[in-house]
Amino acid sequence: MTLRTPHRRHRRGTDRRPRLALTVTTLFFLLLYLPIAVVVLFSFNGQKSLTVFKGFSLRWYSAFFHDDVLLASLGMSLRVSLVAMAGSVILGVALALGLVRCRTRLGSLAGLIMLVPLITPEIVTGVAAMLLFKGMDITLSSGTVMLAEITFSISYVTVILRSRIAALNPEVEEAAMDLGATRWQALRLVTLPALLPSILASAVLVFALVFDDFVLAYFTTGVDPQPLSVRIYSAIRFGVQPTINAVGTLMLAGSVGLIGLALAIPRLFGRRGGLDLLSGK
């Protein structure tokens, strides 16, 4: 017969699973993902109903792909996302390099100003962009949406790249210049390849943010065509149609595919951890 010491009883008590924490976590994920699951389920509903599910059907996906208005909005969102991704990455890389290598007070002040869009409510940024375009007598269109999204997304690119640039060894670039490379060649052949995973991470993030963005697009878009997020909001105001479920499901599938692509990219660079790309490492 063995006696249980208080130490062993205390150890067994600490090894027990926290049931309350597991319950709260389960409820959290149910509340978070259950509405999404309902949208996906009813996108295959054979009946024109948002409350009663009756048979699986692809009729709402077919309706979406035959809706010229929604397809035009989808094309608009893709164009805006691609342009915003390219513009913000180019400007963000240049800004990050300048902020890291500029050791003056002006550089520190510019770094603080760069963080302002990240902490400012997006509705304030949207109203400010709209007033700026109106004050300059610029007609709201797809171009104004692209300019606003590029301006707003530069900060995300800069934040991701600053830490990576600061971690680079400057002696590598200096060694390339000692071997005869110009400053531009050292930047293009040494620094930018080392930053490529982080650049791709910021590009993926900006594309996803801009494609799903509503507030900034709502205040800076024109009449037609409108981004998909704004078009969906306009359609919901006149009643929710089952086609919206199909659109939401396709957007969800696209986001999941984008994340999968981001996690697969590091394998091209010989890295094991796919999450390093998303964290900018």
C-alpha positions as CSV (number, residue, x, y, z in Angstrom):
1,M,0.0,0.0,0.0
2,T,1.4,3.3,-1.1
3,L,0.7,6.7,0.4
4,R,0.1,9.7,-1.9
5,T,2.2,12.6,-0.8
6,P,0.8,16.2,-1.0
7,H,3.4,17.0,-3.6
8,R,2.0,14.2,-5.9
9,R,-1.6,15.3,-5.3
10,H,-0.6,18.9,-6.2
11,R,1.1,17.7,-9.3
12,R,-1.9,15.8,-10.5
13,G,-4.1,18.8,-9.8
14,T,-1.9,21.0,-12.0
15,D,-2.0,18.3,-14.8
16,R,-5.8,18.5,-15.0
17,R,-7.3,20.1,-18.1
18,P,-8.8,23.5,-17.5
19,R,-12.4,22.7,-18.3
20,L,-13.6,26.3,-18.1
21,A,-10.9,27.5,-20.5
22,L,-11.7,24.7,-22.9
23,T,-15.4,25.6,-22.7
24,V,-14.8,29.3,-23.3
25,T,-12.5,28.6,-26.2
26,T,-15.0,26.2,-27.8
27,L,-17.8,28.7,-27.5
28,F,-15.5,31.4,-28.9
29,F,-14.7,29.4,-32.0
30,L,-18.4,28.4,-32.5
31,L,-19.5,32.0,-32.4
32,L,-16.7,33.0,-34.7
33,Y,-17.1,30.3,-37.4
34,L,-20.7,29.2,-37.1
35,P,-22.0,32.1,-39.1
36,I,-19.4,31.5,-41.8
37,A,-20.4,27.9,-41.9
38,V,-24.1,28.9,-42.3
39,V,-23.2,31.2,-45.2
40,V,-21.2,28.4,-46.9
41,L,-24.1,25.9,-46.4
42,F,-26.8,28.2,-47.7
43,S,-24.7,29.1,-50.7
44,F,-25.5,25.5,-51.9
45,N,-29.2,25.8,-51.0
46,G,-31.5,24.7,-53.8
47,Q,-34.3,26.8,-52.5
48,K,-34.5,30.6,-52.6
49,S,-34.5,30.9,-48.8
50,L,-32.1,32.1,-46.2
51,T,-33.7,30.2,-43.3
52,V,-34.8,26.8,-44.8
53,F,-32.2,24.5,-46.5
54,K,-33.7,22.2,-49.1
55,G,-31.3,20.2,-51.3
56,F,-27.9,21.0,-52.6
57,S,-27.6,23.1,-55.8
58,L,-25.1,25.3,-57.6
59,R,-27.8,27.7,-58.9
60,W,-26.5,30.7,-56.9
61,Y,-23.0,30.2,-58.1
62,S,-24.4,30.0,-61.7
63,A,-26.4,33.2,-61.0
64,F,-23.3,35.0,-59.8
65,F,-21.2,34.1,-62.8
66,H,-24.1,35.3,-65.1
67,D,-24.5,38.6,-63.2
68,D,-22.6,41.2,-65.2
69,V,-22.8,43.8,-62.4
70,L,-21.2,41.5,-59.8
71,L,-18.6,40.3,-62.2
72,A,-17.7,43.9,-63.1
73,S,-17.4,44.6,-59.3
74,L,-15.2,41.5,-58.9
75,G,-12.9,42.7,-61.7
76,M,-12.8,46.1,-60.1
77,S,-11.7,44.7,-56.7
78,L,-9.0,42.5,-58.3
79,R,-7.6,45.5,-60.3
80,V,-7.6,47.7,-57.2
81,S,-5.9,45.0,-55.1
82,L,-3.2,44.3,-57.6
83,V,-2.4,48.0,-58.2
84,A,-2.4,48.8,-54.5
85,M,-0.2,45.8,-53.8
86,A,2.4,46.8,-56.4
87,G,2.4,50.5,-55.5
88,S,2.5,50.0,-51.8
89,V,5.2,47.4,-52.0
90,I,7.5,49.6,-54.1
91,L,7.0,52.7,-52.0
92,G,7.0,50.7,-48.7
93,V,10.4,49.1,-49.5
94,A,11.9,52.4,-50.3
95,L,10.4,54.0,-47.2
96,A,11.6,51.1,-45.0
97,L,15.1,51.3,-46.3
98,G,15.2,55.1,-45.8
99,L,13.8,54.9,-42.2
100,V,16.3,52.2,-41.1
101,R,19.3,53.9,-42.6
102,C,18.4,57.5,-41.7
103,R,19.8,58.1,-38.2
104,T,18.7,61.7,-37.9
105,R,15.8,63.2,-35.9
106,L,13.9,63.7,-39.2
107,G,14.1,60.0,-39.8
108,S,12.7,59.2,-36.3
109,L,9.9,61.7,-36.9
110,A,9.1,60.2,-40.3
111,G,8.9,56.8,-38.6
112,L,6.3,58.1,-36.1
113,I,4.3,59.7,-38.9
114,M,4.4,56.4,-40.8
115,L,2.6,54.7,-37.9
116,V,-0.3,57.2,-37.8
117,P,-2.4,55.3,-40.5
118,L,-2.2,52.1,-38.4
119,I,-3.7,53.7,-35.3
120,T,-6.2,56.1,-37.0
121,P,-9.7,54.7,-37.4
122,E,-10.2,53.8,-41.0
123,I,-13.4,55.8,-41.3
124,V,-11.4,59.0,-40.5
125,T,-9.0,58.1,-43.3
126,G,-11.8,57.4,-45.7
127,V,-13.5,60.7,-45.0
128,A,-10.2,62.6,-45.2
129,A,-9.4,61.0,-48.6
130,M,-12.9,61.9,-49.9
131,L,-12.6,65.5,-48.8
132,L,-9.1,65.7,-50.3
133,F,-10.3,64.5,-53.7
134,K,-13.4,66.7,-53.6
135,G,-11.3,69.7,-52.6
136,M,-8.9,69.1,-55.5
137,D,-11.9,68.7,-57.8
138,I,-11.0,65.1,-58.6
139,T,-14.0,62.9,-59.7
140,L,-14.3,59.8,-57.6
141,S,-13.4,56.7,-59.7
142,S,-11.4,53.6,-59.7
143,G,-8.2,55.7,-59.7
144,T,-9.2,57.5,-56.5
145,V,-9.8,54.1,-54.8
146,M,-6.3,52.9,-55.9
147,L,-4.6,56.1,-54.7
148,A,-6.4,55.8,-51.3
149,E,-5.6,52.1,-50.9
150,I,-1.9,52.6,-51.8
151,T,-1.5,55.4,-49.3
152,F,-3.2,53.4,-46.6
153,S,-1.3,50.2,-47.3
154,I,2.2,51.6,-47.3
155,S,2.4,51.5,-43.5
156,Y,1.8,47.8,-43.4
157,V,4.6,47.1,-45.9
158,T,7.0,49.4,-44.0
159,V,6.3,47.8,-40.6
160,I,6.9,44.3,-41.9
161,L,10.2,45.3,-43.7
162,R,11.7,47.6,-41.1
163,S,12.4,44.8,-38.6
164,R,13.9,42.6,-41.4
165,I,16.1,45.3,-42.7
166,A,17.3,46.2,-39.3
167,A,18.3,42.5,-38.8
168,L,20.4,42.4,-41.9
169,N,24.1,42.6,-41.6
170,P,25.2,45.8,-43.3
171,E,28.7,44.4,-43.8
172,V,27.4,42.1,-46.5
173,E,26.3,45.0,-48.7
174,E,29.6,46.8,-47.9
175,A,31.5,43.7,-48.9
176,A,29.7,43.7,-52.3
177,M,30.6,47.4,-52.8
178,D,34.3,46.6,-51.9
179,L,34.3,44.0,-54.6
180,G,33.3,46.5,-57.2
181,A,29.6,46.7,-57.1
182,T,27.9,50.1,-57.1
183,R,25.4,51.0,-54.4
184,W,22.5,50.3,-56.7
185,Q,24.0,46.9,-57.7
186,A,24.6,46.0,-54.0
187,L,21.0,46.9,-53.2
188,R,19.6,45.0,-56.2
189,L,21.8,41.9,-56.0
190,V,22.3,41.5,-52.2
191,T,19.8,43.4,-50.1
192,L,16.6,42.9,-52.1
193,P,17.0,39.1,-52.5
194,A,17.5,38.9,-48.7
195,L,14.3,40.8,-48.3
196,L,12.3,38.9,-50.9
197,P,10.4,36.6,-48.4
198,S,9.3,39.7,-46.4
199,I,8.4,41.6,-49.5
200,L,6.2,38.7,-50.6
201,A,4.6,38.6,-47.1
202,S,3.7,42.2,-47.3
203,A,2.4,41.8,-50.8
204,V,0.1,39.0,-49.7
205,L,-1.1,40.9,-46.7
206,V,-1.8,44.1,-48.7
207,F,-3.7,42.2,-51.4
208,A,-5.9,40.5,-48.8
209,L,-6.6,43.7,-46.9
210,V,-7.4,45.8,-50.0
211,F,-9.6,43.1,-51.6
212,D,-11.8,42.8,-48.4
213,D,-11.7,46.6,-47.6
214,F,-15.0,48.3,-47.4
215,V,-14.7,51.6,-45.5
216,L,-12.0,53.3,-47.5
217,A,-13.5,52.0,-50.8
218,Y,-16.9,53.2,-49.8
219,F,-15.8,56.8,-49.4
220,T,-13.5,57.0,-52.4
221,T,-15.3,54.9,-55.1
222,G,-17.3,56.3,-58.0
223,V,-20.7,55.3,-59.2
224,D,-19.8,52.4,-61.5
225,P,-18.1,50.0,-61.4
226,Q,-17.8,49.7,-57.6
227,P,-15.6,47.3,-55.7
228,L,-17.2,44.0,-54.7
229,S,-17.4,44.9,-51.0
230,V,-19.3,48.1,-51.7
231,R,-21.5,46.4,-54.3
232,I,-22.5,43.7,-51.7
233,Y,-23.3,46.4,-49.2
234,S,-25.5,48.2,-51.7
235,A,-27.3,44.9,-52.6
236,I,-27.9,44.0,-48.9
237,R,-29.7,47.3,-48.3
238,F,-32.5,46.2,-50.7
239,G,-32.7,42.7,-49.3
240,V,-30.3,39.8,-48.9
241,Q,-30.3,37.6,-51.9
242,P,-28.9,34.0,-51.8
243,T,-26.4,35.0,-54.4
244,I,-24.6,37.0,-51.7
245,N,-23.9,33.7,-49.9
246,A,-22.2,32.3,-53.0
247,V,-20.1,35.5,-53.3
248,G,-19.1,35.3,-49.7
249,T,-18.1,31.6,-50.1
250,L,-16.0,32.4,-53.1
251,M,-14.2,35.2,-51.3
252,L,-13.6,32.9,-48.3
253,A,-12.2,30.2,-50.6
254,G,-9.9,32.8,-52.2
255,S,-8.6,34.0,-48.9
256,V,-7.9,30.4,-47.8
257,G,-6.1,29.8,-51.1
258,L,-4.1,33.0,-50.6
259,I,-3.0,31.9,-47.1
260,G,-2.0,28.5,-48.5
261,L,0.0,30.1,-51.2
262,A,1.8,32.3,-48.6
263,L,2.6,29.2,-46.5
264,A,3.9,27.4,-49.6
265,I,6.2,30.2,-50.8
266,P,9.0,29.6,-48.2
267,R,9.6,26.2,-49.7
268,L,11.0,28.0,-52.7
269,F,13.6,29.6,-50.5
270,G,14.5,26.4,-48.7
271,R,12.7,27.3,-45.4
272,R,10.9,24.9,-43.2
273,G,8.5,27.2,-41.4
274,G,5.8,28.6,-43.7
275,L,4.6,30.9,-40.9
276,D,7.9,32.8,-41.1
277,L,6.7,34.4,-44.3
278,L,3.6,35.8,-42.7
279,S,5.6,37.2,-39.8
280,G,8.1,38.7,-42.1
281,K,11.1,36.7,-40.9
